[in-house]
Amino acid sequence: MPASDYITIREAADRLERSPETVRRYVADGLIDAEKIGSQWVLDANDVDDFAEALADDADDGEDADDCEDEDENDDAESDDDDEEYDE
């Protein structure tokens, strides 16, 4: 990828209207590719723009990528509470 196509995590966060930590989670989860150059992680600007479009499409469908993850975490917490009721 040519150097002009690289953007930082913070720039990607701005484009995606997400926090830098959320962008790092997307990278860790394999949703967006990133490369480490020196001490800085960079992303392909076109990949980020494509991902932004996918997020917008999900939002149009009434669901956000972050919401899906939060729902899964809430489901786990609720099921743990249910288990405790039966242990008593």
C-alpha positions in Angstrom: 0.0 0.0 0.0 1.5 3.4 -0.9 2.3 5.6 2.0 -0.4 8.1 0.9 -3.1 5.5 1.5 -2.2 5.0 5.2 -4.2 6.5 8.0 -3.6 6.3 11.8 -5.9 4.6 14.3 -7.1 8.1 15.4 -7.8 9.2 11.8 -9.7 5.9 11.2 -11.7 6.5 14.4 -12.6 10.0 13.2 -13.8 8.6 9.8 -15.8 5.8 11.5 -17.1 8.1 14.2 -15.9 5.7 16.8 -13.3 5.9 19.6 -9.7 4.8 18.9 -10.2 2.0 21.3 -13.1 0.7 19.3 -11.0 0.8 16.1 -8.3 -1.2 17.9 -10.9 -3.7 18.9 -12.0 -4.0 15.2 -8.4 -4.6 14.2 -7.9 -7.2 17.0 -11.2 -8.9 16.0 -10.0 -9.0 12.3 -12.7 -6.7 11.1 -10.2 -4.2 9.6 -6.6 -5.0 8.5 -3.8 -2.9 10.0 0.0 -2.9 9.7 2.6 -1.7 12.2 5.1 0.7 10.8 7.8 1.5 13.3 5.8 2.1 16.5 2.6 3.1 14.9 -0.4 1.1 13.6 -1.8 2.2 10.3 -4.8 1.2 8.2 -5.6 1.4 4.5 -7.8 4.4 4.0 -9.9 2.5 1.4 -10.5 -0.4 3.8 -11.6 2.0 6.5 -14.0 3.8 4.1 -15.4 0.4 3.0 -15.9 -0.5 6.6 -17.6 2.8 7.3 -20.1 2.0 4.5 -20.7 -1.4 6.0 -21.4 0.2 9.4 -23.8 2.7 7.8 -25.6 -0.2 6.0 -25.9 -2.0 9.3 -27.2 1.2 10.9 -29.8 1.5 8.1 -30.9 -2.1 9.0 -31.3 -1.0 12.6 -28.2 -2.6 14.0 -24.7 -1.3 14.7 -21.6 -3.5 15.0 -21.0 -2.2 18.5 -24.6 -3.0 19.5 -24.2 -6.6 18.5 -21.2 -7.1 20.7 -23.0 -5.4 23.6 -26.1 -7.6 23.2 -23.9 -10.7 23.3 -22.3 -9.5 26.6 -25.7 -8.7 28.1 -27.0 -12.1 27.1 -24.1 -13.8 28.9 -24.7 -11.7 32.1 -28.4 -12.5 32.1 -27.8 -16.2 31.7 -25.4 -16.2 34.6 -28.1 -14.5 36.8 -30.5 -17.2 35.8 -28.1 -20.0 36.8 -27.7 -18.4 40.2 -31.5 -18.6 40.8 -31.5 -22.3 40.4 -28.4 -22.9 42.5 -30.1 -21.7 45.7 
